[in-house]
Amino acid sequence: MEGEIMSYSVNGTTITLTRGDTFMATISITNPDGSEYIPVDGDAIRFALKESYDDEDTLLEKDIPIDTMQLVLRPEDTKALKFGKYVYDIQITTKDGIVCTFIAKAQFKLTEEVA
């Protein structure tokens, strides 16, 4: 990532992001045998963010394109959120209707910006 400015960090499944900044990360899916799952046409991948797992309402939901496998959060996605800890998961729904949450109960930390 030479020449790129990153204002976030990823440690395992914990994402730390400055509120109002851009986040970009490549997502990968691992099959039970350890091989990489390559999404096919008809698969859908979704990122969902909540204050806690008990909440009914999702604060932020983003589709992850299967051609890029890039999760992108834009400044407007987090600008109105409070600072603090959130939870997120990422799930795939295959073209055959199988639903698998492959990143579950992960933490998302939103930190303060100066301006």
Backbone hydrogen bonds, N-H to C=O, Kabsch-Sander energy under -0.5 kcal/mol:
donor,donor_aa,acceptor,acceptor_aa,energy
4,E,1,M,-1.9
6,M,4,E,-0.5
7,S,5,I,-0.5
9,S,16,T,-2.3
11,N,14,T,-2.6
13,T,11,N,-0.5
14,T,11,N,-2.1
15,I,13,T,-0.6
15,I,107,Q,-2.3
16,T,9,S,-2.7
17,L,109,K,-2.9
18,T,7,S,-1.1
19,R,111,T,-2.9
21,D,18,T,-2.1
23,F,73,L,-2.4
25,A,71,L,-1.8
27,I,69,M,-3.5
29,I,37,Y,-0.5
31,N,35,S,-3.6
34,G,31,N,-2.3
37,Y,29,I,-3.2
38,I,36,E,-0.5
43,D,40,V,-2.5
44,A,93,T,-2.4
45,I,64,I,-0.6
46,R,91,Q,-2.6
47,F,62,K,-3.1
48,A,89,D,-2.3
49,L,60,L,-2.7
50,K,87,V,-2.7
55,D,52,S,-1.3
59,L,49,L,-2.3
60,L,49,L,-1.4
62,K,47,F,-2.4
64,I,45,I,-2.6
69,M,65,P,-2.8
71,L,25,A,-3.1
71,L,69,M,-0.6
72,V,70,Q,-0.7
73,L,23,F,-2.6
74,R,72,V,-0.5
77,D,74,R,-1.7
78,T,74,R,-0.7
78,T,75,P,-0.9
79,K,75,P,-1.6
81,L,78,T,-1.6
84,G,110,L,-2.4
86,Y,108,F,-2.6
87,V,50,K,-2.7
88,Y,106,A,-2.2
89,D,48,A,-1.7
90,I,103,I,-2.4
91,Q,46,R,-2.3
92,I,100,C,-2.7
93,T,44,A,-3.0
94,T,92,I,-0.5
94,T,98,I,-2.9
97,G,94,T,-2.5
100,C,92,I,-2.6
102,F,90,I,-1.1
102,F,100,C,-1.0
103,I,90,I,-1.7
106,A,88,Y,-2.1
108,F,86,Y,-2.1
109,K,15,I,-3.5
110,L,84,G,-3.1
110,L,108,F,-0.6
111,T,17,L,-2.8
111,T,109,K,-0.6
